[in-house]
Each structure stands twice: as C-alpha cells, then as structure tokens.
Amino acid sequence: MRGYIQNEGTQAYFICQRQIPPGGKVQLEDVYKSVGKKSGLEENIEFVKWAQDNIFTRGPWGYYEEEGKKLQLTSKKSAPQKPVVRKTPAKNKTSSKRETDARGAGRALRRNTDDGDSLKTTPSSIIEAPYEQARGLIENTRDRLVLKKALNLTKHFAGKEQHMRHIIKQLDRIY
C-alpha cells in the first residue's frame, strides 16, 4: 500500500512500535506490518480507516497518498462500524501442553521452590544469624544460588568460619 501517515502535532508519540516526532512520517506498509494481523483487514483504505479509529487516536495525524496529496477519509467514529472478525488458526486439541496468551508483562516473577521457607532465606539472613540458627537455615535451604552467595559473604566477614564449613557441606549434599 502506498502512502504515509504524518504527525502534524507538536508532540512526539510512540505508536506502532516506534517513536514518531512532530512532522515525522510512518509508511502505511510499516503500519500494516506492525498491526495488520490485529485488524484482520486487508491492506487497503479500510485498514487505514481502522488504524485512524483504533491506533492513531491521540494527536493530529495527516493521512497522505503521496507528497502533498491527502487521503479522503471520513471523520473519526462517525459511521457505525461492523465488528471485525479475527481469524485464528485451529489449535490441535490433542496437545498435552496448555497454551495461553502472554499475560502479566511487567509483573514481578518469583522463583518456584519446593518449600516456602527458602523464599524467606536470604544469604544475608544466613550470615547475620548466630551459628545455631544459621545451621537450621542452611540445612533447610535447597537453593544453590542462595548458598553460593552466602558462601561468598562468609569470606568478607570475620568469625564466620563455622558458617562457611556448614555451607560447603550443604552445597556438596545438593550437588
């Protein structure tokens, strides 16, 4: 599809996976590549109208066929639109894995462990505890990363040789 969309405002916008500065242009082909599947439409004037109503909603945008020649589009959301039917490929029902859409972008991920106590056990909590308590923490910890970090911390503190010996024994048991 020939043509482009131009930012006619005074502010830059991040749309279609790119930053568009004031006076910046985006080719219609590039817009179709980034959001064409989402629209479910073919690459024609209907897609441009859809993009105008759904993607380029903020700020003033100019729609051009070529340099200086504007596209003739109806005003935003003036005509009632027919619902867009999205085509999805048929999924294999015999698949044993459960397939879901990606959700939770930006959420904090937590490590899955066998017991909830190891989530609370940190390398600093092992080192700061007296040896009697630290021995119980070390024996209950199955996370190699926590134990390795605790071992490195023992090298920086005086009087933590007992902690170090016990952590080394626990690491040998885990490996």
Secondary structure, 3 states (H helix, E strand, C coil): CCCEEEECCCCCEEECCEEECCCCEEEHHHHHHHHHHHHCCCCCHHHHHHHHHHCCCCCCEEEEEECCEECCCCCCCCCCCCCCCCCCCCCCCCCCCCCCCCCCCCCCCCCCCCCCHHHHCCHHHHHHCCHHHHHHHHHHCCCHHHHHHHHHHHCCCCCCHHHHHHHHHHHHHHC
